[in-house]
């Protein structure tokens, strides 16, 4: 319960206002988690295995919350971003190792998101360069001309477009009995099934999410009294993002999974062509494209800002959206450089499918490094009363270890020839 300075409980209206003011970092990062690569992963899961991977989406809700709640705790009770805290706790060397991994993951994420924008352009018969350049220009203007709160609001607007996937799932008319039956079926002995299990885990826990949320909490200036509301922000986001993943899985399981489970779904065009005939080609294509654009844009904002924040924190340069570009040239310069590199790569590299596969493998292999730093910081850098301890410490350790282990397994087994 929220308490006023007088010691009396705050009125409900005031508590709601406080919660809405705190709301943001958790929702933004969670909606960004359902990016273009995650949508494709969920679609493949439904197409190839029907509803048999649906239960995993629900199981991942608390795991995602546990991981991201640690970033909230670290950001609020230390007032520092992830890279800065690693530098102070473990030294500059490890901070540079961590932020280098972040840069690779952020660049890979940006390629995935821009490949989604390129796919939407081609879906409507337009040059891929047009969609990518327009998207990159919008992202640059949003960040270069705005404060943190303005950027957050715009990101949430983009993320709101992802709710169209609920409509797509509803329009696919899933069979309830088949859905419930699929929840009880697992194929743990099947190599391809386990690879998709690992891919879904890799699609849920990404390095740039951890850097972004901790830095966003610090940049927004959240205080210890905001901690309960910030946890709810993260919990609500965890549920929404996994329900979106479940909606995509249900839509493809009810359509492609029933008629053509071997369909290739590695691009936006293939995914749209497989789903939209069941919804009506014209409107289905428009609705589907809105969801992809929303997913790609919000994830691109989060991934690029995470990289800029990370490098600013490690190097000591000014790194806040509250600073004018002239006050923080390295921060905005890093953001612009990452954005420009992603734009050029997607325009000129023809094989976007290979790019998506490489990004998934890379994210999976980075999980031990990312989760290892996060858990170590929660154990060492937090004030005593907020450190991980007791049974919850072991829960976090087991969940983090299992997630990292399955991520590495999926990454290694997806490398051709291994």
C-alpha positions, 0 to 999 in steps of 0.5 A: 500500500502506498503511504503518504509522508504523513504516514497515512495511506494515500487515496486510491485516486492518488495511488492510481496517479502514482502508478500511471506516472511510474508505468512505462519502462516495464511495458516498453521493454516487454512489448519490445521483447515481442519483436519481429524475430519473436513473432516469427519464432512463435509462428514457427512453433504453432505451424510445426507443432500446433499447440504443443508449445503453447504451455511454454509461453505461459511458463515463460511469464514468471521467468521473464518477470524474475529476470526483468524485476532484477533490473528494476531492483538494481536501477531503483536502489542503486540509481545506476544503469547496468553498464555503470554498475558492472564497471563499479562492481567488477571493473572496467574490463568486465564492463567493456566485455559486457557492453561489447556483447550488448552492442553485438546483440543490439546490432543483431536486433536492429537487423531483425527489426529492420528486416521486418520493415523491409518485409512489410514494404515488399509485401505492398510492392514497394522497395525495401529501402523505402520502408527501412529509411522511413523507419530509421528516420522516424526513430532518429527524429523521435530520440534526437528531439525528445525527452525520456518521457516523450520517447517512452510515450511514442514507444508505447504507441508503437507497441500498442499496434501489437494487440492486432495479433489478438484479433488475428488469433480470434479470427483464426477460430482455434478449436478449444478442444485441440488447444487444451489437448495441446497444452498437455502434450510435450515432445521432450525427446524430439530434437527439433521440438527442443530446438524450438523450446530453446529458440522461444527462450532466446526470443524472450530473454535478450541482452538489450532488454536488461540494459534498457530497463535498468537504464530507463528506470534510472533515467526516469528518476524512479525512487525506492518508493516507486518500487512496488509500482515498478514491479507491477509495471514489469509484471503486467508487461510480462503477461502481455508480451507472452500473451501476444506470443501465444496469440501468434502461436495460436493463429498459426496453429489454427491455420497453417498447423492444420493445413500445411505444418511444413510451411516455411515461415522465415520472413514477413512475406511468407508469414503473411501469405500463410495467415492472411488468406484465412482472414481475408487477404486485403484487410488481413495484410493491413492488420498483420503489417500494423502488428509487424511495424509496431513490433519492429519499431518499439524493439528498434527504439529499445535496442538502439537506446540500450546500446547508447546507454550502455556505452555512455555508462561504461565510458562516463560520457553523458548518456541521458535523453534529458540532455540536448544533443550538444550536451551529450554528443557521444550518446546521440552519436552512438545511437545514430551510428547503430541506427545507420549501420542497421539501415545500410546492412538491411538495404544491401544484404539480400539474404535476410533469412540468414540474418535472422537465424544468425541473430537467434544463435547469437542471442542464445550464446550470449545468455550465460554472460548476460544472466551471469552479470545480472544475478551477480549484481543483484547479489553484490551491488544491491543494499543488504535489505534488497539483495537476493537471499534465501529461497528466492536466490535459489529460485533465481539461480535455477531459473537463470541457469536453466534458461542460459543452458537451454539457450546455449543448447539451442544456439549450438544445435542450430549451427549447421554441421554440429 
